[in-house]
Amino acid sequence: MTTLTSPRRFIVLLVAVTAVCAVVAAVSSVGAVDIVFGLPLALFLPGAALVWAIDPWAHQVKGAQRATWTVAASIGVMILGGLLLNLTGGLTRAHWLILSSAVVAVAAVVGWLRAGVEPSPEAPAQEHTPFRLLNYLSLRAVAILAAAVLVVSGALVLSQRTNTEASREQFVQAWMLPQPASNAFSTTAQLGVKNEEGEDAVLVIQLKQGSSTSSWTVHLGDGQQWTHEIHREVGKSVSATVAKASDPASIVARVNLAKLS
Amino acid sequence: MTVSVESAAPEAEMPPVVSTEPVLVDDGNEGARRGLGRVPEVALAMAAATFIVAVAFAGARSGKSWANDLFWLGQIVLYAIPAAFLLFRRSILRAEAFGIALLMPVATFLILAYYSPDQFRFIDEFQHAQTLQTILATHHLFHVNTSLPVSAQYPGLEIITSAVVSLTHLSITTSGMIVTGVAHVLVGAVLYFLVLELVGRPRVAAFATVIYATGPHYQFFDSYFIYQTIAIPFLLLTLLAVVKMIKSDKAAVANTWGAVAIACGAVTVVSHHITSYGLVAILLLVVIAQLFVPRAGRGWRVPVVFIVVVGMVVGWDLGVATATWHYIRPIIDSLLGRGGVLPNSKRQSVSGKLPLPDTIWEYASTLLLVVLAPLGAWQVWKGRRDENAVSLGLGIGALSIFIVLVVRVASGDGGELAGRAMSFALIPISFVCAIVIVARAQTRPDRPKHGIRRFQNFGMAVLGTGVLVVLALGGIAGGWPSYYARLPGSYRVSAYERSIDEHNLDAATWAGSHLPRGGGVASDDFTESMFSSLGNQAYLRNLAPLFLTTTYTAGDRSLVKRQRIAFVVADKRITEQTPAAGFYFSPDPHQGNYKKPLAGATLNKFNSVPGVSRIYDNGTIVIYDLAGAAK
């Protein structure tokens, strides 16, 4: 029962890695750390624990197929576990951490118990042969694979750059919306402008309500927005125009609200 | 240490007949012969092929005329390399075969990433993104999806993606790409192991994955952030578990694999309706096939797995996914030629009218499959005394190519429906076609090890590679994206992937954060889809008349009231371009007949309707609030 067989050693390692990932993911708020420690909790560790619980001596699946089942089982158990979480506390970050850790813990116990049993004589099984990367990789193979990664990286950079350049649009968003938006006859409204020019812009905003006119010149960085609250008067329509300060005659956006009745 | 191919496991001598006792060289038992073989070289060559496609995409974005030719060159190289490697090599290492099975989905997913490296590009992806956003916001499933109600009722993809988002704090787009990328690679890996279990031949298994990769929706549609992408690998995993169940000598092991099959079936069922029906169909074939295999190959477990999966499908569809029938009925209508609500149910396909070369390639590939699939099915049938039920079931299933052919030719939306059906039909078809092609290009052990004569059937290997390339070209030509969006580029009206840009993305996102949820939106079909998915607005149909008049008529006013239209979204580009897919609206009475864009007045008329407010403008897209006009 306490023999530290090869599968048991792996299960201990699996539990330790899961514990580290869960603890770090629970306390971390750093993006890269979350990715490194969070991703295995979703896509690898639960499945690995399940596979080792079901087949600790690698009688059924080995090598690449075992790795395939590991990833698939992780996804599967998280999907079915998600349905369970929906019935209990909800699909929150904390509950995902608990689910992933609990699956590994339960599977590890089952795997530990099963990994202590000697393989039956009818189906003699070897101890699991650990994967040794060096058996697969020569210097030549590594060099060629590195070249392939380099080619793919180049293609990705090329795609990213040309896509960014091609999809870059330059425009200004303007809106005028009753507050709250669900009440079209509200006496208050919001006038908003957002700069999507891809660079700083100086915008001239003109507001007209009945015969009164107001004007603002605002400097907005790329992605910045400006809002102004408007008090609507009954029987008067409200309209606004936006133009660039460099060319105030050319209106880039025009919004209005119908008369309040 | 990498070893020469000549010293590799000589699996090529084994005839590719289906057997219940496949001759397998176990992973990890190759001792000193273990190595990657020529996988690195193949990987580099395939990477270079994808680079060619990336350069073609870059050229297309800047309007270069050579981009299209370069795209096809890259695709030919991408498919020819693994096909030639598998057919010309005297012997294949297990690592080489599995390497190709992995490289194929990786390379094709890279092409999708090159097409759109930083955001979703397909409208359906935004629909599923809404389901995911709702889960992340509420922490619960099954909330209403304003754009695709059935999406929320099959939440498998969104559940696993929400786990990734929650645990890694990555964006929805990045998390979605990780999950779909893993799922896409899983399809290749699992199909490889499935065929390997059935025939015991790594070469046949790898070739089956390459054939499957020629599917019309393989490169893009089946890799998008849509529910089918996560369901297909679990369909294959269910079949793999069933095969292992059948092959297990021990009852306890067989029972375990049966439980695994049911669990994988459950994931399929909660992830995608059509895939779960496909799984039921294949399992039914396996149950039937049991009647034709020797008594020793029959068992009670296969019917049990089938019944449990059917029970789960029925239970889920009736108890949870109650919107399924409403969603599927229009597809059936389209299939049967009745007047469905799909924009293309009566006239031309969403693919538009394919250019002649594309049509020729598409039909050539279909013709090849029509010839090869029955040959393979016959070969499997002949060897049924030595097969298990899954082999025979897949052999029978390969004849589904004729059903797909009928759909392609006879249905009003044949190209689209046949393309979707091929994602499932190609599972058995790739299995039997791989058997046929590899058998004819196989190397004999008594051939010289060097020189041209080392290829037993040099001509057949060339022919086999050519067949594979034609299958790939036909799949791409008749598949997704359609020809007008096959390469990225500037915005085009009604062009699916080419109809997503910053203008409608920003406007729809603004609507999602500023407008009340669930308001009815009237617009052209693509803008409306964006607003219903990203903007959380209700998706309405049959609105074309509102945009086909140049003045605001009493009929328009009646339509607005009847359909409860809250907002009109006017994208001025529909008054500047004709629709690439042939339609602006869903459905469109003038589909396929637009010779010029709509008149400007069809949109500008809303500026002068009393009570209508112009609440948003970004220079290209204007949103009108009709609340005041309804009074």
Boltz contact constraints between the chains, C-beta under 6 A:
constraints:
  - contact:
      token1: [A, 25]
      token2: [B, 167]
      max_distance: 6.0
  - contact:
      token1: [A, 34]
      token2: [B, 168]
      max_distance: 6.0
  - contact:
      token1: [A, 34]
      token2: [B, 169]
      max_distance: 6.0
  - contact:
      token1: [A, 35]
      token2: [B, 168]
      max_distance: 6.0
  - contact:
      token1: [A, 38]
      token2: [B, 167]
      max_distance: 6.0
  - contact:
      token1: [A, 38]
      token2: [B, 168]
      max_distance: 6.0
  - contact:
      token1: [A, 39]
      token2: [B, 168]
      max_distance: 6.0
  - contact:
      token1: [A, 41]
      token2: [B, 167]
      max_distance: 6.0
  - contact:
      token1: [A, 42]
      token2: [B, 163]
      max_distance: 6.0
  - contact:
      token1: [A, 42]
      token2: [B, 164]
      max_distance: 6.0
  - contact:
      token1: [A, 42]
      token2: [B, 167]
      max_distance: 6.0
  - contact:
      token1: [A, 62]
      token2: [B, 27]
      max_distance: 6.0
  - contact:
      token1: [A, 62]
      token2: [B, 28]
      max_distance: 6.0
  - contact:
      token1: [A, 63]
      token2: [B, 27]
      max_distance: 6.0
  - contact:
      token1: [A, 63]
      token2: [B, 28]
      max_distance: 6.0
  - contact:
      token1: [A, 64]
      token2: [B, 98]
      max_distance: 6.0
  - contact:
      token1: [A, 65]
      token2: [B, 193]
      max_distance: 6.0
  - contact:
      token1: [A, 68]
      token2: [B, 189]
      max_distance: 6.0
  - contact:
      token1: [A, 72]
      token2: [B, 186]
      max_distance: 6.0
  - contact:
      token1: [A, 72]
      token2: [B, 237]
      max_distance: 6.0
  - contact:
      token1: [A, 75]
      token2: [B, 160]
      max_distance: 6.0
  - contact:
      token1: [A, 76]
      token2: [B, 267]
      max_distance: 6.0
  - contact:
      token1: [A, 78]
      token2: [B, 160]
      max_distance: 6.0
  - contact:
      token1: [A, 78]
      token2: [B, 163]
      max_distance: 6.0
  - contact:
      token1: [A, 79]
      token2: [B, 156]
      max_distance: 6.0
  - contact:
      token1: [A, 79]
      token2: [B, 159]
      max_distance: 6.0
  - contact:
      token1: [A, 79]
      token2: [B, 160]
      max_distance: 6.0
  - contact:
      token1: [A, 79]
      token2: [B, 267]
      max_distance: 6.0
  - contact:
      token1: [A, 82]
      token2: [B, 159]
      max_distance: 6.0
  - contact:
      token1: [A, 86]
      token2: [B, 140]
      max_distance: 6.0
  - contact:
      token1: [A, 86]
      token2: [B, 141]
      max_distance: 6.0
  - contact:
      token1: [A, 90]
      token2: [B, 139]
      max_distance: 6.0
  - contact:
      token1: [A, 90]
      token2: [B, 140]
      max_distance: 6.0
  - contact:
      token1: [A, 91]
      token2: [B, 135]
      max_distance: 6.0
  - contact:
      token1: [A, 91]
      token2: [B, 139]
      max_distance: 6.0
  - contact:
      token1: [A, 91]
      token2: [B, 162]
      max_distance: 6.0
  - contact:
      token1: [A, 92]
      token2: [B, 139]
      max_distance: 6.0
  - contact:
      token1: [A, 93]
      token2: [B, 166]
      max_distance: 6.0
  - contact:
      token1: [A, 96]
      token2: [B, 163]
      max_distance: 6.0
  - contact:
      token1: [A, 96]
      token2: [B, 166]
      max_distance: 6.0
  - contact:
      token1: [A, 96]
      token2: [B, 167]
      max_distance: 6.0
  - contact:
      token1: [A, 129]
      token2: [B, 28]
      max_distance: 6.0
  - contact:
      token1: [A, 135]
      token2: [B, 34]
      max_distance: 6.0
  - contact:
      token1: [A, 136]
      token2: [B, 36]
      max_distance: 6.0
  - contact:
      token1: [A, 138]
      token2: [B, 1]
      max_distance: 6.0
  - contact:
      token1: [A, 138]
      token2: [B, 2]
      max_distance: 6.0
  - contact:
      token1: [A, 141]
      token2: [B, 2]
      max_distance: 6.0
  - contact:
      token1: [A, 141]
      token2: [B, 36]
      max_distance: 6.0
  - contact:
      token1: [A, 141]
      token2: [B, 40]
      max_distance: 6.0
  - contact:
      token1: [A, 144]
      token2: [B, 40]
      max_distance: 6.0
  - contact:
      token1: [A, 144]
      token2: [B, 44]
      max_distance: 6.0
  - contact:
      token1: [A, 145]
      token2: [B, 40]
      max_distance: 6.0
  - contact:
      token1: [A, 147]
      token2: [B, 44]
      max_distance: 6.0
  - contact:
      token1: [A, 148]
      token2: [B, 43]
      max_distance: 6.0
  - contact:
      token1: [A, 148]
      token2: [B, 44]
      max_distance: 6.0
  - contact:
      token1: [A, 148]
      token2: [B, 47]
      max_distance: 6.0
  - contact:
      token1: [A, 151]
      token2: [B, 47]
      max_distance: 6.0
  - contact:
      token1: [A, 151]
      token2: [B, 48]
      max_distance: 6.0
  - contact:
      token1: [A, 151]
      token2: [B, 51]
      max_distance: 6.0
  - contact:
      token1: [A, 152]
      token2: [B, 47]
      max_distance: 6.0
  - contact:
      token1: [A, 155]
      token2: [B, 50]
      max_distance: 6.0
  - contact:
      token1: [A, 155]
      token2: [B, 51]
      max_distance: 6.0
  - contact:
      token1: [A, 155]
      token2: [B, 54]
      max_distance: 6.0
  - contact:
      token1: [A, 155]
      token2: [B, 114]
      max_distance: 6.0
  - contact:
      token1: [A, 158]
      token2: [B, 54]
      max_distance: 6.0
  - contact:
      token1: [A, 158]
      token2: [B, 58]
      max_distance: 6.0
  - contact:
      token1: [A, 159]
      token2: [B, 54]
      max_distance: 6.0
  - contact:
      token1: [A, 159]
      token2: [B, 114]
      max_distance: 6.0
  - contact:
      token1: [A, 159]
      token2: [B, 117]
      max_distance: 6.0
  - contact:
      token1: [A, 160]
      token2: [B, 117]
      max_distance: 6.0
  - contact:
      token1: [A, 162]
      token2: [B, 58]
      max_distance: 6.0
  - contact:
      token1: [A, 162]
      token2: [B, 61]
      max_distance: 6.0
  - contact:
      token1: [A, 163]
      token2: [B, 117]
      max_distance: 6.0
  - contact:
      token1: [A, 166]
      token2: [B, 61]
      max_distance: 6.0
  - contact:
      token1: [A, 169]
      token2: [B, 502]
      max_distance: 6.0
  - contact:
      token1: [A, 169]
      token2: [B, 503]
      max_distance: 6.0
  - contact:
      token1: [A, 171]
      token2: [B, 618]
      max_distance: 6.0
  - contact:
      token1: [A, 171]
      token2: [B, 619]
      max_distance: 6.0
  - contact:
      token1: [A, 173]
      token2: [B, 618]
      max_distance: 6.0
  - contact:
      token1: [A, 174]
      token2: [B, 617]
      max_distance: 6.0
  - contact:
      token1: [A, 175]
      token2: [B, 615]
      max_distance: 6.0
  - contact:
      token1: [A, 175]
      token2: [B, 616]
      max_distance: 6.0
  - contact:
      token1: [A, 176]
      token2: [B, 615]
      max_distance: 6.0
  - contact:
      token1: [A, 177]
      token2: [B, 514]
      max_distance: 6.0
  - contact:
      token1: [A, 177]
      token2: [B, 615]
      max_distance: 6.0
  - contact:
      token1: [A, 181]
      token2: [B, 514]
      max_distance: 6.0
  - contact:
      token1: [A, 181]
      token2: [B, 515]
      max_distance: 6.0
  - contact:
      token1: [A, 181]
      token2: [B, 516]
      max_distance: 6.0
  - contact:
      token1: [A, 182]
      token2: [B, 516]
      max_distance: 6.0
  - contact:
      token1: [A, 184]
      token2: [B, 627]
      max_distance: 6.0
  - contact:
      token1: [A, 184]
      token2: [B, 628]
      max_distance: 6.0
  - contact:
      token1: [A, 252]
      token2: [B, 619]
      max_distance: 6.0
  - contact:
      token1: [A, 253]
      token2: [B, 617]
      max_distance: 6.0
  - contact:
      token1: [A, 254]
      token2: [B, 617]
      max_distance: 6.0
  - contact:
      token1: [A, 255]
      token2: [B, 614]
      max_distance: 6.0
  - contact:
      token1: [A, 255]
      token2: [B, 617]
      max_distance: 6.0
  - contact:
      token1: [A, 256]
      token2: [B, 614]
      max_distance: 6.0
  - contact:
      token1: [A, 257]
      token2: [B, 613]
      max_distance: 6.0
  - contact:
      token1: [A, 258]
      token2: [B, 611]
      max_distance: 6.0
  - contact:
      token1: [A, 258]
      token2: [B, 613]
      max_distance: 6.0
  - contact:
      token1: [A, 258]
      token2: [B, 628]
      max_distance: 6.0
